[in-house]
Amino acid sequence: MPVERNDWLQAQSSVLGAALLEPDLVPKVIHMTRTSDYSGPCQTVFKAMCRLFQEGVPVDVVSLAN
């Protein structure tokens, strides 16, 4: 059964949202997924998370918004 586009976007948002709510998940999300696993705004958020993490900046909503 193919995954519906809406379900796929919800899954992406859920993974990123969980990482933002639980900072210990950030390294796991970064190491277990890759940019191509995300699309649209979720891909932008994932790239920003990776950059912040690599720079040693805490990954949170405020850091991402900046």
All heavy atoms as TSV, in Angstrom:
chain	resi	resn	atom	element	x	y	z
A	1	MET	N	N	0.847	-1.184	0.000
A	1	MET	CA	C	0.000	0.000	0.000
A	1	MET	C	C	0.889	1.241	0.000
A	1	MET	O	O	1.710	1.413	0.911
A	1	MET	CB	C	-0.899	-0.037	1.227
A	1	MET	CG	C	-1.723	1.197	1.430
A	1	MET	SD	S	-2.731	1.073	2.927
A	1	MET	CE	C	-4.247	1.658	2.276
A	2	PRO	N	N	0.755	2.124	-0.975
A	2	PRO	CA	C	1.595	3.324	-1.034
A	2	PRO	C	C	1.254	4.301	0.092
A	2	PRO	O	O	0.119	4.370	0.566
A	2	PRO	CB	C	1.269	3.933	-2.397
A	2	PRO	CG	C	0.014	3.283	-2.861
A	2	PRO	CD	C	-0.149	2.016	-2.095
A	3	VAL	N	N	2.254	5.028	0.502
A	3	VAL	CA	C	2.066	6.023	1.561
A	3	VAL	C	C	1.472	7.282	0.940
A	3	VAL	O	O	1.955	7.770	-0.080
A	3	VAL	CB	C	3.419	6.362	2.239
A	3	VAL	CG1	C	3.250	7.455	3.263
A	3	VAL	CG2	C	4.011	5.111	2.859
A	4	GLU	N	N	0.426	7.775	1.531
A	4	GLU	CA	C	-0.206	9.004	1.060
A	4	GLU	C	C	0.712	10.193	1.330
A	4	GLU	O	O	1.430	10.229	2.330
A	4	GLU	CB	C	-1.536	9.231	1.799
A	4	GLU	CG	C	-2.566	8.173	1.547
A	4	GLU	CD	C	-3.206	8.287	0.179
A	4	GLU	OE1	O	-3.322	9.405	-0.358
A	4	GLU	OE2	O	-3.582	7.236	-0.362
A	5	ARG	N	N	0.695	11.171	0.431
A	5	ARG	CA	C	1.545	12.355	0.582
A	5	ARG	C	C	1.301	13.038	1.920
A	5	ARG	O	O	2.231	13.429	2.602
A	5	ARG	CB	C	1.293	13.332	-0.567
A	5	ARG	CG	C	2.095	14.610	-0.440
A	5	ARG	CD	C	2.025	15.459	-1.684
A	5	ARG	NE	N	2.498	16.800	-1.490
A	5	ARG	CZ	C	3.755	17.145	-1.315
A	5	ARG	NH1	N	4.689	16.238	-1.290
A	5	ARG	NH2	N	4.099	18.408	-1.147
A	6	ASN	N	N	0.051	13.157	2.308
A	6	ASN	CA	C	-0.287	13.812	3.570
A	6	ASN	C	C	0.300	13.057	4.765
A	6	ASN	O	O	0.788	13.651	5.710
A	6	ASN	CB	C	-1.802	13.942	3.692
A	6	ASN	CG	C	-2.210	15.098	4.570
A	6	ASN	OD1	O	-1.470	16.052	4.747
A	6	ASN	ND2	N	-3.404	15.011	5.113
A	7	ASP	N	N	0.260	11.723	4.691
A	7	ASP	CA	C	0.836	10.908	5.764
A	7	ASP	C	C	2.348	11.094	5.830
A	7	ASP	O	O	2.929	11.129	6.907
A	7	ASP	CB	C	0.514	9.426	5.547
A	7	ASP	CG	C	-0.955	9.115	5.722
A	7	ASP	OD1	O	-1.671	9.904	6.376
A	7	ASP	OD2	O	-1.393	8.076	5.197
A	8	TRP	N	N	2.979	11.170	4.657
A	8	TRP	CA	C	4.431	11.344	4.595
A	8	TRP	C	C	4.836	12.686	5.214
A	8	TRP	O	O	5.782	12.769	5.988
A	8	TRP	CB	C	4.907	11.229	3.152
A	8	TRP	CG	C	6.381	11.357	2.985
A	8	TRP	CD1	C	7.033	12.287	2.249
A	8	TRP	CD2	C	7.411	10.545	3.573
A	8	TRP	NE1	N	8.393	12.103	2.331
A	8	TRP	CE2	C	8.647	11.039	3.141
A	8	TRP	CE3	C	7.382	9.446	4.430
A	8	TRP	CZ2	C	9.850	10.474	3.532
A	8	TRP	CZ3	C	8.593	8.889	4.814
A	8	TRP	CH2	C	9.797	9.393	4.371
A	9	LEU	N	N	4.116	13.748	4.884
A	9	LEU	CA	C	4.412	15.064	5.455
A	9	LEU	C	C	4.186	15.067	6.968
A	9	LEU	O	O	4.959	15.660	7.719
A	9	LEU	CB	C	3.566	16.150	4.782
A	9	LEU	CG	C	3.895	16.426	3.316
A	9	LEU	CD1	C	2.888	17.404	2.723
A	9	LEU	CD2	C	5.303	16.951	3.171
A	10	GLN	N	N	3.139	14.381	7.405
A	10	GLN	CA	C	2.867	14.281	8.844
A	10	GLN	C	C	3.989	13.538	9.553
A	10	GLN	O	O	4.407	13.921	10.651
A	10	GLN	CB	C	1.522	13.585	9.090
A	10	GLN	CG	C	1.155	13.474	10.544
A	10	GLN	CD	C	0.928	14.821	11.198
A	10	GLN	OE1	O	0.376	15.721	10.586
A	10	GLN	NE2	N	1.371	14.970	12.431
A	11	ALA	N	N	4.500	12.482	8.934
A	11	ALA	CA	C	5.599	11.717	9.526
A	11	ALA	C	C	6.851	12.578	9.646
A	11	ALA	O	O	7.532	12.560	10.674
A	11	ALA	CB	C	5.887	10.475	8.689
A	12	GLN	N	N	7.153	13.339	8.608
A	12	GLN	CA	C	8.324	14.223	8.645
A	12	GLN	C	C	8.192	15.238	9.779
A	12	GLN	O	O	9.123	15.442	10.565
A	12	GLN	CB	C	8.457	14.981	7.318
A	12	GLN	CG	C	8.774	14.127	6.130
A	12	GLN	CD	C	8.761	14.931	4.859
A	12	GLN	OE1	O	9.427	15.952	4.753
A	12	GLN	NE2	N	7.990	14.467	3.886
A	13	SER	N	N	7.036	15.865	9.839
A	13	SER	CA	C	6.781	16.869	10.886
A	13	SER	C	C	6.869	16.256	12.275
A	13	SER	O	O	7.379	16.880	13.206
A	13	SER	CB	C	5.399	17.494	10.703
A	13	SER	OG	O	5.316	18.169	9.481
A	14	SER	N	N	6.385	15.044	12.418
A	14	SER	CA	C	6.397	14.365	13.718
A	14	SER	C	C	7.816	14.075	14.184
A	14	SER	O	O	8.148	14.268	15.358
A	14	SER	CB	C	5.603	13.065	13.655
A	14	SER	OG	O	4.252	13.335	13.399
A	15	VAL	N	N	8.656	13.612	13.272
A	15	VAL	CA	C	10.053	13.323	13.631
A	15	VAL	C	C	10.764	14.600	14.067
A	15	VAL	O	O	11.415	14.645	15.114
A	15	VAL	CB	C	10.799	12.661	12.449
A	15	VAL	CG1	C	12.299	12.616	12.700
A	15	VAL	CG2	C	10.253	11.273	12.195
A	16	LEU	N	N	10.622	15.648	13.287
A	16	LEU	CA	C	11.293	16.909	13.616
A	16	LEU	C	C	10.716	17.522	14.897
A	16	LEU	O	O	11.461	18.032	15.741
A	16	LEU	CB	C	11.176	17.892	12.453
A	16	LEU	CG	C	11.872	17.445	11.169
A	16	LEU	CD1	C	11.571	18.422	10.037
A	16	LEU	CD2	C	13.364	17.281	11.374
A	17	GLY	N	N	9.411	17.447	15.057
A	17	GLY	CA	C	8.778	17.977	16.257
A	17	GLY	C	C	9.222	17.242	17.510
A	17	GLY	O	O	9.469	17.857	18.547
A	18	ALA	N	N	9.355	15.925	17.416
A	18	ALA	CA	C	9.828	15.141	18.560
A	18	ALA	C	C	11.238	15.553	18.945
A	18	ALA	O	O	11.557	15.674	20.132
A	18	ALA	CB	C	9.784	13.650	18.232
A	19	ALA	N	N	12.079	15.798	17.949
A	19	ALA	CA	C	13.457	16.216	18.230
A	19	ALA	C	C	13.484	17.583	18.909
A	19	ALA	O	O	14.321	17.830	19.781
A	19	ALA	CB	C	14.283	16.241	16.944
A	20	LEU	N	N	12.576	18.451	18.533
A	20	LEU	CA	C	12.537	19.774	19.164
A	20	LEU	C	C	12.010	19.701	20.596
A	20	LEU	O	O	12.432	20.471	21.454
A	20	LEU	CB	C	11.683	20.734	18.334
A	20	LEU	CG	C	12.297	21.162	17.011
A	20	LEU	CD1	C	11.289	21.976	16.206
A	20	LEU	CD2	C	13.564	21.961	17.244
A	21	LEU	N	N	11.102	18.785	20.854
A	21	LEU	CA	C	10.560	18.635	22.202
A	21	LEU	C	C	11.516	17.888	23.131
A	21	LEU	O	O	11.503	18.104	24.342
A	21	LEU	CB	C	9.220	17.894	22.162
A	21	LEU	CG	C	8.067	18.667	21.541
A	21	LEU	CD1	C	6.851	17.759	21.393
A	21	LEU	CD2	C	7.723	19.885	22.382
A	22	GLU	N	N	12.325	16.999	22.567
A	22	GLU	CA	C	13.247	16.183	23.348
A	22	GLU	C	C	14.645	16.311	22.742
A	22	GLU	O	O	15.010	15.567	21.838
A	22	GLU	CB	C	12.788	14.722	23.338
A	22	GLU	CG	C	13.602	13.829	24.217
A	22	GLU	CD	C	13.621	14.286	25.662
A	22	GLU	OE1	O	12.552	14.496	26.254
A	22	GLU	OE2	O	14.733	14.435	26.190
A	23	PRO	N	N	15.436	17.274	23.228
A	23	PRO	CA	C	16.747	17.554	22.639
A	23	PRO	C	C	17.686	16.347	22.534
A	23	PRO	O	O	18.539	16.312	21.651
A	23	PRO	CB	C	17.338	18.616	23.568
A	23	PRO	CG	C	16.156	19.246	24.217
A	23	PRO	CD	C	15.116	18.170	24.327
A	24	ASP	N	N	17.510	15.348	23.392
A	24	ASP	CA	C	18.359	14.150	23.299
A	24	ASP	C	C	18.130	13.384	21.996
A	24	ASP	O	O	18.961	12.564	21.603
A	24	ASP	CB	C	18.104	13.213	24.477
A	24	ASP	CG	C	18.584	13.795	25.791
A	24	ASP	OD1	O	19.417	14.731	25.764
A	24	ASP	OD2	O	18.128	13.316	26.839
A	25	LEU	N	N	17.009	13.642	21.335
A	25	LEU	CA	C	16.713	12.966	20.077
A	25	LEU	C	C	17.397	13.606	18.873
A	25	LEU	O	O	17.515	12.971	17.825
A	25	LEU	CB	C	15.201	12.941	19.827
A	25	LEU	CG	C	14.366	12.096	20.757
A	25	LEU	CD1	C	12.885	12.225	20.408
A	25	LEU	CD2	C	14.799	10.638	20.664
A	26	VAL	N	N	17.849	14.839	19.004
A	26	VAL	CA	C	18.436	15.551	17.864
A	26	VAL	C	C	19.569	14.759	17.217
A	26	VAL	O	O	19.547	14.529	16.002
A	26	VAL	CB	C	18.872	16.984	18.245
A	26	VAL	CG1	C	19.658	17.640	17.114
A	26	VAL	CG2	C	17.653	17.825	18.607
A	27	PRO	N	N	20.582	14.299	17.971
A	27	PRO	CA	C	21.658	13.543	17.310
A	27	PRO	C	C	21.156	12.261	16.637
A	27	PRO	O	O	21.628	11.900	15.558
A	27	PRO	CB	C	22.625	13.204	18.437
A	27	PRO	CG	C	22.205	13.979	19.621
A	27	PRO	CD	C	20.815	14.468	19.384
A	28	LYS	N	N	20.182	11.616	17.247
A	28	LYS	CA	C	19.633	10.389	16.653
A	28	LYS	C	C	18.935	10.682	15.329
A	28	LYS	O	O	19.121	9.968	14.345
A	28	LYS	CB	C	18.662	9.711	17.619
A	28	LYS	CG	C	19.335	9.143	18.843
A	28	LYS	CD	C	18.336	8.541	19.794
A	28	LYS	CE	C	19.042	8.067	21.051
A	28	LYS	NZ	N	18.144	7.519	22.033
A	29	VAL	N	N	18.133	11.738	15.309
A	29	VAL	CA	C	17.423	12.115	14.088
A	29	VAL	C	C	18.422	12.482	12.995
A	29	VAL	O	O	18.291	12.061	11.845
A	29	VAL	CB	C	16.432	13.278	14.356
A	29	VAL	CG1	C	15.902	13.870	13.065
A	29	VAL	CG2	C	15.289	12.804	15.240
A	30	ILE	N	N	19.447	13.238	13.357
A	30	ILE	CA	C	20.441	13.667	12.373
A	30	ILE	C	C	21.216	12.474	11.813
A	30	ILE	O	O	21.509	12.427	10.619
A	30	ILE	CB	C	21.385	14.721	12.992
A	30	ILE	CG1	C	20.612	16.028	13.179
A	30	ILE	CG2	C	22.620	14.935	12.132
A	30	ILE	CD1	C	21.358	17.093	13.945
A	31	HIS	N	N	21.535	11.524	12.656
A	31	HIS	CA	C	22.337	10.386	12.207
A	31	HIS	C	C	21.515	9.276	11.555
A	31	HIS	O	O	22.057	8.489	10.778
A	31	HIS	CB	C	23.163	9.830	13.363
A	31	HIS	CG	C	24.196	10.794	13.841
A	31	HIS	ND1	N	25.245	11.229	13.058
A	31	HIS	CD2	C	24.327	11.450	15.009
A	31	HIS	CE1	C	25.974	12.095	13.729
A	31	HIS	NE2	N	25.436	12.257	14.919
A	32	MET	N	N	20.217	9.228	11.855
A	32	MET	CA	C	19.406	8.136	11.310
A	32	MET	C	C	18.594	8.533	10.073
A	32	MET	O	O	18.004	7.673	9.419
A	32	MET	CB	C	18.456	7.602	12.392
A	32	MET	CG	C	19.207	6.948	13.544
A	32	MET	SD	S	18.120	6.336	14.836
A	32	MET	CE	C	17.467	4.879	14.024
A	33	THR	N	N	18.545	9.833	9.791
A	33	THR	CA	C	17.840	10.296	8.598
A	33	THR	C	C	18.780	11.177	7.792
A	33	THR	O	O	19.851	11.548	8.253
A	33	THR	CB	C	16.555	11.081	8.956
A	33	THR	OG1	O	16.885	12.245	9.715
A	33	THR	CG2	C	15.574	10.224	9.747
A	34	ARG	N	N	18.373	11.490	6.586
A	34	ARG	CA	C	19.188	12.351	5.729
A	34	ARG	C	C	18.282	13.373	5.054
A	34	ARG	O	O	17.056	13.238	5.077
A	34	ARG	CB	C	19.974	11.536	4.726
A	34	ARG	CG	C	19.214	10.507	4.024
A	34	ARG	CD	C	20.061	9.603	3.154
A	34	ARG	NE	N	19.166	8.907	2.255
A	34	ARG	CZ	C	18.562	7.763	2.540
A	34	ARG	NH1	N	18.781	7.170	3.687
A	34	ARG	NH2	N	17.738	7.205	1.689
A	35	THR	N	N	18.897	14.371	4.468
A	35	THR	CA	C	18.154	15.468	3.860
A	35	THR	C	C	17.090	14.978	2.887
A	35	THR	O	O	15.974	15.495	2.857
A	35	THR	CB	C	19.124	16.432	3.154
A	35	THR	OG1	O	20.094	16.881	4.107
A	35	THR	CG2	C	18.405	17.644	2.604
A	36	SER	N	N	17.416	13.965	2.108
A	36	SER	CA	C	16.467	13.472	1.103
A	36	SER	C	C	15.242	12.775	1.711
A	36	SER	O	O	14.278	12.502	0.999
A	36	SER	CB	C	17.172	12.521	0.135
A	36	SER	OG	O	17.680	11.396	0.820
A	37	ASP	N	N	15.264	12.526	3.019
A	37	ASP	CA	C	14.098	11.955	3.694
A	37	ASP	C	C	13.015	13.001	3.951
A	37	ASP	O	O	11.901	12.652	4.351
A	37	ASP	CB	C	14.491	11.314	5.031
A	37	ASP	CG	C	15.345	10.080	4.861
A	37	ASP	OD1	O	15.170	9.368	3.858
A	37	ASP	OD2	O	16.195	9.831	5.741
A	38	TYR	N	N	13.354	14.255	3.742
A	38	TYR	CA	C	12.444	15.365	4.029
A	38	TYR	C	C	12.141	16.132	2.753
A	38	TYR	O	O	12.920	16.116	1.802
A	38	TYR	CB	C	13.050	16.302	5.080
A	38	TYR	CG	C	13.347	15.592	6.368
A	38	TYR	CD1	C	14.604	15.047	6.621
A	38	TYR	CD2	C	12.363	15.426	7.327
A	38	TYR	CE1	C	14.877	14.364	7.798
A	38	TYR	CE2	C	12.616	14.741	8.508
A	38	TYR	CZ	C	13.880	14.215	8.737
A	38	TYR	OH	O	14.133	13.530	9.896
A	39	SER	N	N	11.029	16.847	2.763
A	39	SER	CA	C	10.672	17.663	1.612
A	39	SER	C	C	10.115	19.000	2.088
A	39	SER	O	O	9.672	19.141	3.227
A	39	SER	CB	C	9.637	16.934	0.748
A	39	SER	OG	O	8.467	16.663	1.498
A	40	GLY	N	N	10.173	19.974	1.198
A	40	GLY	CA	C	9.604	21.294	1.473
A	40	GLY	C	C	10.149	21.913	2.743
A	40	GLY	O	O	11.349	21.849	3.020
A	41	PRO	N	N	9.262	22.503	3.540
A	41	PRO	CA	C	9.684	23.178	4.765
A	41	PRO	C	C	10.376	22.231	5.757
A	41	PRO	O	O	11.275	22.650	6.484
A	41	PRO	CB	C	8.388	23.725	5.364
A	41	PRO	CG	C	7.430	23.792	4.230
A	41	PRO	CD	C	7.828	22.701	3.285
A	42	CYS	N	N	9.975	20.964	5.769
A	42	CYS	CA	C	10.619	20.011	6.685
A	42	CYS	C	C	12.088	19.826	6.318
A	42	CYS	O	O	12.935	19.689	7.196
A	42	CYS	CB	C	9.893	18.670	6.667
A	42	CYS	SG	S	8.271	18.730	7.447
A	43	GLN	N	N	12.385	19.849	5.026
A	43	GLN	CA	C	13.778	19.718	4.601
A	43	GLN	C	C	14.580	20.939	5.044
A	43	GLN	O	O	15.716	20.811	5.502
A	43	GLN	CB	C	13.858	19.556	3.084
A	43	GLN	CG	C	15.246	19.174	2.612
A	43	GLN	CD	C	15.276	18.896	1.142
A	43	GLN	OE1	O	15.279	19.847	0.354
A	43	GLN	NE2	N	15.291	17.627	0.786
A	44	THR	N	N	13.979	22.102	4.965
A	44	THR	CA	C	14.640	23.331	5.411
A	44	THR	C	C	14.934	23.260	6.908
A	44	THR	O	O	16.028	23.611	7.352
A	44	THR	CB	C	13.755	24.560	5.101
A	44	THR	OG1	O	13.505	24.589	3.688
A	44	THR	CG2	C	14.415	25.850	5.527
A	45	VAL	N	N	13.966	22.803	7.681
A	45	VAL	CA	C	14.147	22.675	9.130
A	45	VAL	C	C	15.227	21.647	9.437
A	45	VAL	O	O	16.103	21.881	10.288
A	45	VAL	CB	C	12.811	22.309	9.832
A	45	VAL	CG1	C	13.040	21.925	11.282
A	45	VAL	CG2	C	11.819	23.452	9.714
A	46	PHE	N	N	15.221	20.515	8.744
A	46	PHE	CA	C	16.228	19.489	8.977
A	46	PHE	C	C	17.630	20.016	8.679
A	46	PHE	O	O	18.561	19.800	9.459
A	46	PHE	CB	C	15.935	18.246	8.142
A	46	PHE	CG	C	16.952	17.150	8.339
A	46	PHE	CD1	C	16.965	16.409	9.516
A	46	PHE	CD2	C	17.898	16.882	7.376
A	46	PHE	CE1	C	17.917	15.411	9.714
A	46	PHE	CE2	C	18.844	15.881	7.549
A	46	PHE	CZ	C	18.853	15.151	8.728
A	47	LYS	N	N	17.793	20.715	7.571
A	47	LYS	CA	C	19.102	21.283	7.223
A	47	LYS	C	C	19.574	22.260	8.301
A	47	LYS	O	O	20.747	22.267	8.677
A	47	LYS	CB	C	19.041	21.995	5.875
A	47	LYS	CG	C	18.956	21.067	4.701
A	47	LYS	CD	C	18.873	21.885	3.411
A	47	LYS	CE	C	18.772	21.034	2.190
A	47	LYS	NZ	N	18.661	21.844	0.956
A	48	ALA	N	N	18.654	23.084	8.790
A	48	ALA	CA	C	19.006	24.037	9.843
A	48	ALA	C	C	19.384	23.309	11.130
A	48	ALA	O	O	20.338	23.695	11.814
A	48	ALA	CB	C	17.846	25.002	10.091
A	49	MET	N	N	18.655	22.248	11.465
A	49	MET	CA	C	18.991	21.447	12.647
A	49	MET	C	C	20.405	20.887	12.532
A	49	MET	O	O	21.183	20.948	13.486
A	49	MET	CB	C	18.025	20.270	12.799
A	49	MET	CG	C	16.721	20.570	13.411
A	49	MET	SD	S	15.785	19.009	13.490
A	49	MET	CE	C	15.045	19.221	15.070
A	50	CYS	N	N	20.718	20.355	11.378
A	50	CYS	CA	C	22.045	19.774	11.154
A	50	CYS	C	C	23.132	20.831	11.312
A	50	CYS	O	O	24.161	20.592	11.955
A	50	CYS	CB	C	22.131	19.162	9.760
A	50	CYS	SG	S	21.158	17.664	9.553
A	51	ARG	N	N	22.903	21.992	10.730
A	51	ARG	CA	C	23.893	23.070	10.808
A	51	ARG	C	C	24.104	23.517	12.257
A	51	ARG	O	O	25.237	23.643	12.719
A	51	ARG	CB	C	23.471	24.249	9.929
A	51	ARG	CG	C	24.584	25.294	9.775
A	51	ARG	CD	C	24.162	26.478	8.932
A	51	ARG	NE	N	23.241	27.306	9.710
A	51	ARG	CZ	C	21.978	27.550	9.386
A	51	ARG	NH1	N	21.445	27.051	8.306
A	51	ARG	NH2	N	21.219	28.298	10.144
A	52	LEU	N	N	23.020	23.730	12.976
A	52	LEU	CA	C	23.127	24.145	14.379
A	52	LEU	C	C	23.851	23.084	15.205
A	52	LEU	O	O	24.727	23.403	16.012
A	52	LEU	CB	C	21.746	24.410	14.969
A	52	LEU	CG	C	20.998	25.628	14.441
A	52	LEU	CD1	C	19.564	25.633	14.947
A	52	LEU	CD2	C	21.713	26.910	14.825
A	53	PHE	N	N	23.497	21.833	14.992
A	53	PHE	CA	C	24.114	20.736	15.732
A	53	PHE	C	C	25.620	20.682	15.460
A	53	PHE	O	O	26.418	20.537	16.385
A	53	PHE	CB	C	23.436	19.416	15.354
A	53	PHE	CG	C	23.973	18.241	16.112
A	53	PHE	CD1	C	23.616	18.037	17.437
A	53	PHE	CD2	C	24.828	17.339	15.505
A	53	PHE	CE1	C	24.113	16.943	18.148
A	53	PHE	CE2	C	25.321	16.245	16.196
A	53	PHE	CZ	C	24.967	16.053	17.521
A	54	GLN	N	N	26.002	20.808	14.200
A	54	GLN	CA	C	27.415	20.771	13.830
A	54	GLN	C	C	28.189	21.947	14.419
A	54	GLN	O	O	29.369	21.828	14.724
A	54	GLN	CB	C	27.575	20.759	12.312
A	54	GLN	CG	C	27.138	19.448	11.694
A	54	GLN	CD	C	27.074	19.498	10.183
A	54	GLN	OE1	O	27.154	20.549	9.562
A	54	GLN	NE2	N	26.919	18.330	9.587
A	55	GLU	N	N	27.512	23.074	14.594
A	55	GLU	CA	C	28.146	24.264	15.165
A	55	GLU	C	C	28.134	24.254	16.691
A	55	GLU	O	O	28.670	25.147	17.329
A	55	GLU	CB	C	27.446	25.528	14.648
A	55	GLU	CG	C	27.641	25.760	13.158
A	55	GLU	CD	C	26.815	26.906	12.617
A	55	GLU	OE1	O	26.033	27.531	13.393
A	55	GLU	OE2	O	26.929	27.188	11.411
A	56	GLY	N	N	27.501	23.247	17.282
A	56	GLY	CA	C	27.444	23.153	18.734
A	56	GLY	C	C	26.417	24.067	19.373
A	56	GLY	O	O	26.443	24.290	20.586
A	57	VAL	N	N	25.500	24.574	18.564
A	57	VAL	CA	C	24.437	25.456	19.056
A	57	VAL	C	C	23.256	24.576	19.474
A	57	VAL	O	O	22.906	23.632	18.769
A	57	VAL	CB	C	23.994	26.435	17.945
A	57	VAL	CG1	C	22.829	27.297	18.397
A	57	VAL	CG2	C	25.166	27.293	17.497
A	58	PRO	N	N	22.646	24.859	20.634
A	58	PRO	CA	C	21.476	24.073	21.036
A	58	PRO	C	C	20.381	24.150	19.966
A	58	PRO	O	O	20.087	25.223	19.452
A	58	PRO	CB	C	21.006	24.740	22.326
A	58	PRO	CG	C	22.187	25.482	22.837
A	58	PRO	CD	C	22.973	25.885	21.624
A	59	VAL	N	N	19.825	23.014	19.628
A	59	VAL	CA	C	18.770	22.961	18.622
A	59	VAL	C	C	17.436	23.100	19.335
A	59	VAL	O	O	16.990	22.196	20.035
A	59	VAL	CB	C	18.843	21.647	17.817
A	59	VAL	CG1	C	17.718	21.599	16.791
A	59	VAL	CG2	C	20.196	21.514	17.137
A	60	ASP	N	N	16.824	24.252	19.165
A	60	ASP	CA	C	15.508	24.506	19.738
A	60	ASP	C	C	14.733	25.433	18.789
A	60	ASP	O	O	15.279	25.888	17.779
A	60	ASP	CB	C	15.609	25.096	21.150
A	60	ASP	CG	C	16.429	26.382	21.216
A	60	ASP	OD1	O	16.464	27.149	20.223
A	60	ASP	OD2	O	17.033	26.634	22.259
A	61	VAL	N	N	13.506	25.704	19.118
A	61	VAL	CA	C	12.641	26.511	18.243
A	61	VAL	C	C	13.224	27.898	18.020
A	61	VAL	O	O	13.222	28.418	16.907
A	61	VAL	CB	C	11.209	26.590	18.813
A	61	VAL	CG1	C	10.347	27.498	17.967
A	61	VAL	CG2	C	10.595	25.205	18.911
A	62	VAL	N	N	13.752	28.510	19.068
A	62	VAL	CA	C	14.307	29.857	18.955
A	62	VAL	C	C	15.524	29.863	18.036
A	62	VAL	O	O	15.636	30.718	17.149
A	62	VAL	CB	C	14.653	30.432	20.353
A	62	VAL	CG1	C	15.363	31.769	20.219
A	62	VAL	CG2	C	13.416	30.566	21.204
A	63	SER	N	N	16.423	28.915	18.215
A	63	SER	CA	C	17.612	28.835	17.365
A	63	SER	C	C	17.225	28.606	15.908
A	63	SER	O	O	17.805	29.218	15.007
A	63	SER	CB	C	18.519	27.679	17.808
A	63	SER	OG	O	18.964	27.889	19.121
A	64	LEU	N	N	16.264	27.742	15.683
A	64	LEU	CA	C	15.822	27.471	14.307
A	64	LEU	C	C	15.176	28.691	13.682
A	64	LEU	O	O	15.369	28.964	12.491
A	64	LEU	CB	C	14.856	26.293	14.279
A	64	LEU	CG	C	15.488	24.922	14.434
A	64	LEU	CD1	C	14.418	23.856	14.579
A	64	LEU	CD2	C	16.387	24.595	13.259
A	65	ALA	N	N	14.407	29.420	14.458
A	65	ALA	CA	C	13.724	30.604	13.924
A	65	ALA	C	C	14.728	31.675	13.514
A	65	ALA	O	O	14.511	32.387	12.541
A	65	ALA	CB	C	12.747	31.162	14.958
A	66	ASN	N	N	15.824	31.763	14.244
A	66	ASN	CA	C	16.835	32.763	13.911
A	66	ASN	C	C	17.581	32.329	12.672
A	66	ASN	O	O	18.057	33.057	11.885
A	66	ASN	CB	C	17.807	32.964	15.053
A	66	ASN	CG	C	17.156	33.684	16.204
A	66	ASN	OD1	O	16.234	34.457	16.007
A	66	ASN	ND2	N	17.629	33.433	17.406
